[in-house]
């Protein structure tokens, strides 16, 4: 009763947050919680993925599926189950998310109740897992499928017994009615299964990927067709970019946009920026909370990804990589290295680890000589702003930007303090001049990208740490290309370098045109010894 009440209350909050403002003609909306209901939600039918699932079932395979939360698993299972029923299968689909402490009798009651409801088999008198699955071997002439969702949520006391019972009936599946069992999890459960029922013959795994670009366009087009309210192409592209096509986030951004701008014929780029700002600073996102909790467990590793350009090989057997990958934080970049999976999560993690209580921003604002940062025509002179930052750095250093635990021990890596220091200085300047900024959606490692808007002029500002000559020069070229892709003709390249190693002669501050873009390069030295 209590759990149901919590779920109902939470669902009502979600609906309230995204309730359309006087859009009486809108019959559907973008779903932000739970499985899609096609009559109420804009829904993508993942036909090719469903076909793959049906082929596995037709081949009488017992298989696993894993994907992080908000990938559309529940919607996919419903679609798969509907098609299997049309093909003559009886399908029981049950979720065991909150059964970590449930006694065996409760687990059996819920499982047998669902089997009775969906397959018309009354096993509710059974008190033993082996006996339950043994009964399936006595039934012939039918085709049944059992989908166990959130399988990691099953109580460890009988999880192994549960898997062994499935394994036993798997070997004789050609002679009885339980033709397929599908085990589903939010972490990669192949290892979980092997650990608890080795050797286990369920070796097939069906991957549920994020949307493709085409699927995102198709989803947004459903709203456009139904309401004649349109998304600018740039808005669609930004949703794709920041979410990496994660279904839950795609729906969330789209629903927030049509909620905040119900009367606009066309939702524009600036509307998107407002929504992105809300998502980054104000939204309480339950899925990001899980991401943040996992990132905190491996904070040093995550900060290496945020603040350095270390190319870390993607090896799933490394505990930190396995934990963060199976929870949707990182992935293989295609070349064998670790990269952030979803730019939105990278941005939120950058903000979450920021040492916001150090009071430096207020100190900076009081010390800013704003008139020195603008020419007589009111245009920003970034060289003067950069020089002001260098003066601040020599006076204050970087330690104030390293986080400590309750015992006063530093828990963040040194590199984080460099980028957070410059970020704080820039944000103080923007606040003092009533200007704006927004972070670009990029899964790249070890750099901080901002677009700042000062008196109507936009600058792309990239800060990073110097490691070697080629990395520096390549970074300049990439910054120019990036600026052009954003329609900007100027960018700022601020690079930190250690006093321990002198820079090569061809690494210097400059104001130059690179590939048609004005790049202002500034160098900021730091002394690593002062950290010790």
PyMOL commands that set and color helices and strands:
alter all, ss='L'
color gray80, all
select helices_A, chain A and resi 2-17+47-58+73-86+104-119+129-136+151-153+156-170+173-175+189-197+213-227+233-243+247-260+269-281+286-297+299-307+319-326+343-352+360-367+370-373+382-396+399-401+414-432+469-485+528-531
alter helices_A, ss='H'
color red, helices_A
select strands_A, chain A and resi 63-66+90-95+144-149+178-185+204-207+230-231+266-267+330-332+338-340+436-439+447-454+457-465+490-498+510-514+517-526
alter strands_A, ss='S'
color yellow, strands_A
deselect
rebuild
show_as cartoon
